[in-house]
Amino acid sequence: MGFFIRHLHQHIQKLYNEQQQSSTKATEPFRVFRGQGLSVENFDKMKQTKGGLMSFNNFLSTSENRQVSVEFAREGASKNSDMVGILFIMTIDPDVCTKSKIPFADVSQVGFFEGQEAEILFTTHTIFRIDKIQQIHDDHTDRLWKVYLTLVGNDNHELNTLTAHVRDEVNLKAPIRGWSQLAFILLKVGEPAKAKKLYKILLQKASSDKERLDYNHYLGWAYDDMGEYSKALTSYERSLEIRKIALPPNHPDFAQSYNNIGLVYDGMGKYSKALSSYERSLEIQKIALPPNHPDLAASYNNIGNVYDNMGEHSKARSSYERSLEIRKIALPPNHPHLAQSYGNIGNVYRSMGEYSKALSSYERSLEIQKIALPPNHPDLATSYNNIGVVYKSMGEYSKALSYYEKALQIKKIALPPGHPSTALMEINIELLKKKM
């Protein structure tokens, strides 16, 4: 199979080089189409990432014949009620292909449709930006959609920096490739229930204290993300007990255990216990880690959260600002954790009634999120809402309404229908309109 993939890639590259010499596609942007079925679940995820990136991990067969592709999409929608038909409409800029070494080839003379479908074949892992998603009004089905895509290059500096950072984190925290690395990736992309199932299986098969320690730790993380705090606490404490036997008392891994136990207590509203765990974690980190390590920033941020929840806003701001100082040094300039820091500082200023400073912090957070996150990510809705709240507090109702409506627009896309957060946003908009 590996030989076949390599051979096909080389064949596409050869055809690409030959065809670029004579074709108008060598210089002018053009469109191709692809029709297929997609599960409703995956389509809902695609709608939530509109404006973000998607990759076709296999060789990508497309057509210059729109109608043939529409028929494939209809066929995909007709398979069962859990499928929708998708017509991908792809804009291809040959300059991007050349710069990023993305070969494509007209294979209509060798493909199954030979001259009829005008088939264009792209190599593997071609990346597109999702520009627009619209329903197609069709006499045959109401489950037909068109998705506009634009081919993007692989030389985007900000994307590459963030990708490298995430890849390094995965390799560091799950160095053994296989099921454990897949489970960790599932945690990182917000699939804790799936990660939990994998870690429970891995824990049953664990053959060393190191494996039992790690799997209990990440199982606790999964339970915490799912809101099952008592189970999370049990898993984290099991991991901590193994560490106490296997490691010296100030080993940096202890800091991780105490930090995560603090997170659970924080989620349970037991703030004094959370603060005690966070401070124990920070003490160990100060001994074991360099002064600008990202884990110290996380601890200061968590301590700030507890102080904020306890109403001690000055202490919260001090902790948040220390966290931000470290993150500016340790992380890429558009990392989402920087947006988190600015947002938290904005929250404190807002609680203290210092609205101009709160607005400045929220706007900086939003700037980073617009670069680092897909345009319909829920965190963007939070930032728009926060800015709206500040403008409302300042009596600038028209500006507040504008930001509330932006937040609502994202919530309607990113959250399931009838979600309480969306309903609350709609109520706040109506209340604000009555003030105007």
C-alpha positions as CSV (number, residue, x, y, z in Angstrom):
1,M,0.0,0.0,0.0
2,G,2.8,2.4,0.8
3,F,4.4,1.7,-2.6
4,F,1.1,2.4,-4.3
5,I,0.5,5.7,-2.5
6,R,4.1,6.9,-3.3
7,H,3.8,5.8,-6.9
8,L,0.4,7.6,-7.4
9,H,1.8,10.8,-5.8
10,Q,4.8,10.6,-8.1
11,H,2.5,10.1,-11.1
12,I,0.4,13.1,-10.2
13,Q,3.5,15.2,-9.8
14,K,4.7,14.1,-13.3
15,L,1.4,14.9,-14.9
16,Y,1.3,18.2,-13.0
17,N,4.7,19.3,-14.3
18,E,3.7,18.3,-17.9
19,Q,0.2,19.9,-17.9
20,Q,1.4,23.2,-16.3
21,Q,3.4,23.9,-19.4
22,S,0.4,24.1,-21.7
23,S,-2.7,24.7,-19.6
24,T,-4.3,28.0,-18.7
25,K,-4.7,26.6,-15.2
26,A,-1.0,27.3,-14.8
27,T,-1.7,30.9,-13.9
28,E,-5.4,31.5,-13.5
29,P,-7.5,30.6,-10.5
30,F,-10.2,28.0,-11.3
31,R,-13.0,26.0,-9.7
32,V,-13.5,22.3,-9.3
33,F,-16.3,20.3,-7.6
34,R,-16.8,17.2,-5.5
35,G,-20.0,15.6,-4.5
36,Q,-20.3,13.1,-1.6
37,G,-22.3,12.0,1.4
38,L,-21.4,13.1,4.9
39,S,-22.9,12.0,8.3
40,V,-25.1,14.6,10.0
41,E,-22.7,14.5,13.0
42,N,-19.7,15.4,10.9
43,F,-21.6,18.0,9.0
44,D,-22.6,19.7,12.2
45,K,-18.9,19.8,13.2
46,M,-18.1,21.3,9.8
47,K,-20.6,24.1,10.3
48,Q,-19.1,24.9,13.7
49,T,-15.6,25.4,12.1
50,K,-16.8,27.6,9.2
51,G,-13.8,29.9,8.4
52,G,-11.4,27.3,9.8
53,L,-9.3,24.7,7.9
54,M,-10.1,21.2,6.7
55,S,-7.9,18.6,5.2
56,F,-8.6,15.7,2.7
57,N,-6.3,13.1,4.0
58,N,-6.6,10.8,1.0
59,F,-6.1,11.5,-2.7
60,L,-8.8,14.0,-3.6
61,S,-10.8,13.3,-6.8
62,T,-12.6,16.4,-8.1
63,S,-14.4,17.3,-11.3
64,E,-14.8,20.3,-13.5
65,N,-18.3,19.1,-14.2
66,R,-20.7,20.5,-11.6
67,Q,-23.7,18.4,-12.6
68,V,-21.9,15.1,-12.2
69,S,-20.8,16.2,-8.7
70,V,-24.3,17.3,-7.8
71,E,-25.5,13.8,-8.7
72,F,-22.9,12.2,-6.4
73,A,-24.1,14.6,-3.6
74,R,-27.7,13.5,-4.2
75,E,-26.7,9.9,-4.1
76,G,-24.9,10.5,-0.8
77,A,-28.0,12.2,0.8
78,S,-30.2,9.3,-0.3
79,K,-28.3,6.5,1.4
80,N,-30.0,7.0,4.8
81,S,-31.6,9.7,7.0
82,D,-28.3,10.2,8.9
83,M,-26.5,11.4,5.8
84,V,-26.5,14.8,4.0
85,G,-25.3,15.4,0.5
86,I,-22.4,17.8,0.1
87,L,-21.3,19.6,-3.0
88,F,-17.8,21.0,-2.4
89,I,-17.1,24.0,-4.6
90,M,-13.3,24.5,-4.5
91,T,-11.4,27.6,-5.7
92,I,-7.8,26.7,-6.7
93,D,-5.1,29.2,-7.1
94,P,-2.2,27.7,-9.1
95,D,0.3,30.1,-7.5
96,V,-0.6,28.6,-4.1
97,C,-0.1,25.1,-5.5
98,T,3.3,26.0,-6.9
99,K,4.6,27.8,-3.7
100,S,3.4,25.0,-1.4
101,K,4.2,22.1,-3.7
102,I,0.7,20.9,-4.0
103,P,0.4,18.9,-7.3
104,F,-2.8,18.2,-9.1
105,A,-3.5,16.6,-12.5
106,D,-6.2,16.3,-15.1
107,V,-6.7,12.5,-15.2
108,S,-9.9,12.5,-17.3
109,Q,-8.2,10.5,-20.0
110,V,-7.3,7.7,-17.5
111,G,-10.1,7.9,-15.0
112,F,-13.3,5.8,-15.0
113,F,-15.3,8.6,-16.7
114,E,-12.7,9.2,-19.5
115,G,-13.4,12.6,-20.9
116,Q,-16.9,12.9,-19.5
117,E,-16.3,13.9,-15.9
118,A,-13.2,16.1,-16.5
119,E,-11.6,14.6,-13.4
120,I,-8.9,16.6,-11.5
121,L,-6.9,14.6,-8.9
122,F,-5.0,16.2,-6.0
123,T,-2.4,14.6,-3.9
124,T,-3.0,13.6,-0.2
125,H,-3.4,16.0,2.7
126,T,-4.6,19.0,0.6
127,I,-5.8,21.7,3.0
128,F,-8.7,24.1,2.4
129,R,-10.4,27.0,4.2
130,I,-14.1,26.7,4.7
131,D,-15.5,29.9,3.3
132,K,-19.3,29.5,3.2
133,I,-22.0,26.8,3.7
134,Q,-25.4,27.1,2.1
135,Q,-28.4,24.8,1.6
136,I,-29.2,23.8,-2.0
137,H,-32.9,24.0,-2.8
138,D,-33.5,20.7,-4.7
139,D,-36.6,18.9,-6.0
140,H,-35.2,15.5,-4.9
141,T,-34.1,16.1,-1.3
142,D,-34.0,18.7,1.4
143,R,-30.6,17.4,2.7
144,L,-28.4,18.9,0.0
145,W,-25.7,21.5,0.9
146,K,-22.9,23.4,-0.9
147,V,-19.7,24.1,0.9
148,Y,-17.3,26.7,-0.6
149,L,-13.7,26.0,-0.1
150,T,-10.4,27.8,-1.0
151,L,-7.1,26.0,-1.3
152,V,-4.6,27.3,1.2
153,G,-0.8,26.9,1.3
154,N,1.2,25.2,4.0
155,D,3.5,28.2,4.5
156,N,1.2,30.2,6.8
157,H,3.6,31.2,9.6
158,E,1.1,31.6,12.4
159,L,-0.6,28.3,11.6
160,N,2.8,26.5,11.4
161,T,3.9,28.0,14.8
162,L,0.8,26.9,16.6
163,T,0.8,23.5,14.9
164,A,4.4,22.9,15.9
165,H,3.6,23.9,19.5
166,V,0.7,21.4,19.7
167,R,2.7,18.6,18.1
168,D,5.6,19.1,20.6
169,E,3.1,19.0,23.5
170,V,1.5,15.8,22.2
171,N,5.0,14.2,21.7
172,L,6.1,15.3,25.2
173,K,3.0,14.1,27.1
174,A,2.2,11.0,25.0
175,P,5.6,10.0,23.6
176,I,4.6,6.4,22.8
177,R,2.7,6.4,19.5
178,G,-0.4,4.3,19.4
179,W,-3.6,4.2,21.5
180,S,-2.1,6.4,24.3
181,Q,-1.2,9.2,21.9
182,L,-4.7,8.9,20.3
183,A,-6.3,9.2,23.7
184,F,-4.3,12.3,24.5
185,I,-5.2,13.9,21.2
186,L,-8.9,13.2,21.9
187,L,-8.5,15.1,25.2
188,K,-6.9,18.0,23.5
189,V,-9.6,18.3,20.8
190,G,-12.5,18.2,23.4
191,E,-13.6,14.6,23.2
192,P,-13.2,13.5,26.9
193,A,-15.8,10.7,26.7
194,K,-14.0,8.9,23.9
195,A,-10.6,9.5,25.7
196,K,-12.1,8.1,28.9
197,K,-13.0,4.8,27.2
198,L,-9.5,4.4,25.7
199,Y,-7.7,5.2,29.0
200,K,-9.9,2.7,31.0
201,I,-8.8,0.0,28.5
202,L,-5.2,1.1,28.7
203,L,-5.3,1.1,32.5
204,Q,-6.5,-2.5,32.5
205,K,-3.6,-3.5,30.3
206,A,-0.9,-1.4,32.1
207,S,2.2,-3.3,33.1
208,S,4.2,-0.7,35.0
209,D,3.7,1.9,37.7
210,K,4.6,4.6,35.1
211,E,1.8,3.5,32.8
212,R,-0.7,3.3,35.7
213,L,0.4,6.7,36.9
214,D,-0.1,8.3,33.5
215,Y,-3.4,6.6,32.6
216,N,-4.9,7.5,36.0
217,H,-3.8,11.1,35.5
218,Y,-5.3,11.5,32.1
219,L,-8.4,9.5,33.1
220,G,-8.9,12.2,35.8
221,W,-8.5,14.9,33.2
222,A,-11.3,13.2,31.1
223,Y,-13.6,12.9,34.1
224,D,-12.9,16.6,35.0
225,D,-13.8,17.8,31.5
226,M,-17.0,15.8,31.7
227,G,-17.9,17.4,35.1
228,E,-17.6,14.1,37.0
229,Y,-15.6,15.7,39.8
230,S,-15.6,12.9,42.4
231,K,-14.4,10.4,39.8
232,A,-11.8,12.9,38.6
233,L,-10.6,13.4,42.2
234,T,-10.3,9.6,42.7
235,S,-8.2,9.1,39.5
236,Y,-5.9,12.1,40.3
237,E,-5.3,10.9,43.9
238,R,-4.4,7.4,42.6
239,S,-1.9,8.9,40.3
240,L,-0.5,11.0,43.1
241,E,-0.1,8.0,45.4
242,I,1.9,6.2,42.8
243,R,4.1,9.2,42.3
244,K,4.8,9.4,46.1
245,I,6.3,5.9,46.0
246,A,8.2,6.3,42.7
247,L,9.5,9.9,42.7
248,P,11.6,12.2,45.0
249,P,9.5,14.7,47.0
250,N,10.0,17.8,44.8
251,H,9.8,16.1,41.4
252,P,7.9,18.4,38.9
253,D,5.3,15.8,38.2
254,F,4.0,16.3,41.8
255,A,3.1,19.8,40.7
256,Q,1.0,18.4,38.0
257,S,-0.9,16.2,40.4
258,Y,-1.6,19.0,42.9
259,N,-2.6,21.4,40.1
260,N,-5.2,19.0,38.7
261,I,-6.6,18.2,42.2
262,G,-6.9,21.9,42.6
263,L,-8.8,22.1,39.3
264,V,-11.3,19.6,40.6
265,Y,-11.9,21.3,43.9
266,D,-12.3,24.6,41.9
267,G,-15.0,23.0,39.8
268,M,-16.7,21.8,42.9
269,G,-16.7,25.3,44.4
270,K,-14.4,24.3,47.3
271,Y,-12.1,27.3,46.8
272,S,-10.0,27.0,50.0
273,K,-9.0,23.4,49.1
274,A,-8.4,24.5,45.5
275,L,-6.1,27.3,46.6
276,S,-4.2,25.1,48.9
277,S,-3.5,22.6,46.1
278,Y,-2.6,25.2,43.6
279,E,-0.1,26.8,46.0
280,R,1.5,23.5,46.7
281,S,1.8,22.9,43.0
282,L,3.4,26.4,42.5
283,E,5.9,25.8,45.4
284,I,7.2,22.6,43.6
285,Q,7.3,24.3,40.2
286,K,9.4,27.2,41.5
287,I,12.0,24.7,42.7
288,A,11.9,22.3,39.7
289,L,11.3,24.5,36.7
290,P,12.8,27.4,34.9
291,P,11.2,30.8,35.9
292,N,9.4,31.3,32.6
293,H,8.1,27.8,32.2
294,P,4.4,27.7,30.9
295,D,3.3,25.4,33.8
296,L,4.1,28.3,36.2
297,A,1.9,30.5,34.1
298,A,-0.9,28.0,34.3
299,S,-0.6,27.9,38.1
300,Y,-0.7,31.7,38.5
301,N,-3.7,31.7,36.2
302,N,-5.5,29.1,38.3
303,I,-4.7,30.9,41.6
304,G,-6.1,34.0,40.0
305,N,-9.3,32.2,39.1
306,V,-9.8,31.1,42.7
307,Y,-9.2,34.6,44.1
308,D,-11.6,36.0,41.5
309,N,-14.3,33.5,42.6
310,M,-13.7,34.4,46.2
311,G,-14.1,38.1,45.4
312,E,-10.5,39.1,46.1
313,H,-10.1,41.0,42.9
314,S,-6.7,42.7,43.6
315,K,-5.0,39.4,44.4
316,A,-6.7,37.8,41.3
317,R,-5.4,40.6,39.0
318,S,-1.9,40.2,40.4
319,S,-1.9,36.5,39.7
320,Y,-3.3,36.9,36.2
321,E,-0.7,39.5,35.3
322,R,2.1,37.3,36.5
323,S,0.7,34.5,34.4
324,L,0.5,36.8,31.4
325,E,4.2,38.0,31.8
326,I,5.4,34.3,31.6
327,R,3.1,33.5,28.7
328,K,4.4,36.4,26.6
329,I,7.9,34.9,26.9
330,A,7.1,31.2,26.7
331,L,4.3,31.0,24.1
332,P,3.8,32.0,20.4
333,P,2.4,35.5,20.2
334,N,-1.1,34.4,19.0
335,H,-1.5,31.4,21.4
336,P,-5.0,31.0,22.8
337,H,-3.6,31.0,26.4
338,L,-2.6,34.6,25.9
339,A,-6.2,35.4,24.9
340,Q,-7.3,33.7,28.1
341,S,-5.0,35.8,30.2
342,Y,-6.2,39.1,28.7
343,G,-9.8,37.9,29.1
344,N,-9.3,37.1,32.8
345,I,-7.7,40.4,33.5
346,G,-10.6,42.1,31.7
347,N,-13.0,40.2,34.0
348,V,-11.2,41.5,37.1
349,Y,-11.2,45.1,35.8
350,R,-14.9,44.8,35.0
351,S,-15.7,43.5,38.5
352,M,-13.8,46.4,39.9
353,G,-15.7,48.9,37.8
354,E,-12.7,50.0,35.7
355,Y,-14.5,49.7,32.4
356,S,-12.0,51.3,30.1
357,K,-9.2,49.0,31.3
358,A,-11.6,46.0,31.0
359,L,-12.5,47.0,27.4
360,S,-8.8,47.3,26.5
361,S,-8.1,43.8,27.8
362,Y,-11.1,42.2,26.2
363,E,-10.3,43.7,22.8
364,R,-6.7,42.4,23.0
365,S,-8.1,39.0,23.9
366,L,-10.4,39.2,20.9
367,E,-7.6,40.2,18.5
368,I,-5.7,37.0,19.4
369,Q,-8.7,34.8,19.2
370,K,-9.6,36.0,15.7
371,I,-6.1,34.8,14.6
372,A,-5.8,31.6,16.6
373,L,-9.4,30.2,16.6
374,P,-12.0,29.4,13.9
375,P,-14.5,32.3,13.4
376,N,-17.4,30.4,15.0
377,H,-15.5,29.2,18.1
378,P,-17.5,29.6,21.4
379,D,-14.6,31.6,23.0
380,L,-15.2,34.4,20.4
381,A,-18.8,34.6,21.5
382,T,-17.6,34.9,25.1
383,S,-15.3,37.8,24.1
384,Y,-18.1,39.6,22.1
385,N,-20.4,39.2,25.0
386,N,-17.9,40.5,27.5
387,I,-17.2,43.6,25.4
388,G,-21.0,44.1,25.1
389,V,-21.4,43.9,28.9
390,V,-18.8,46.6,29.3
391,Y,-20.4,48.9,26.8
392,K,-23.7,48.3,28.5
393,S,-22.2,49.2,31.9
394,M,-20.8,52.4,30.3
395,G,-24.3,53.3,29.0
396,E,-23.3,52.9,25.3
397,Y,-26.2,50.7,24.4
398,S,-25.9,50.7,20.6
399,K,-22.4,49.4,20.8
400,A,-23.4,46.9,23.4
401,L,-26.2,45.7,21.1
402,S,-23.8,45.3,18.2
403,Y,-21.5,43.0,20.2
404,Y,-24.3,41.0,21.8
405,E,-25.7,40.3,18.3
406,K,-22.2,39.1,17.2
407,A,-22.1,36.8,20.2
408,L,-25.6,35.5,19.5
409,Q,-24.7,34.8,15.8
410,I,-21.8,32.6,16.8
411,K,-23.8,30.8,19.6
412,K,-26.5,29.9,17.1
413,I,-23.8,28.2,14.9
414,A,-21.5,26.7,17.5
415,L,-24.1,25.4,20.0
416,P,-27.0,22.9,19.7
417,P,-30.5,24.3,19.0
418,G,-32.2,25.5,22.1
419,H,-29.0,25.7,24.2
420,P,-29.5,27.7,27.4
421,S,-26.6,30.0,26.7
422,T,-28.2,31.0,23.4
423,A,-31.6,31.6,25.0
424,L,-30.0,33.8,27.7
425,M,-28.2,35.8,25.0
426,E,-31.5,36.4,23.3
427,I,-33.1,37.5,26.6
428,N,-30.2,39.9,27.3
429,I,-30.6,41.5,23.8
430,E,-34.3,42.1,24.4
431,L,-33.7,43.6,27.8
432,L,-31.0,45.9,26.3
433,K,-33.4,47.0,23.5
434,K,-35.9,48.1,26.1
435,K,-33.2,50.4,27.6
436,M,-32.6,52.1,24.2
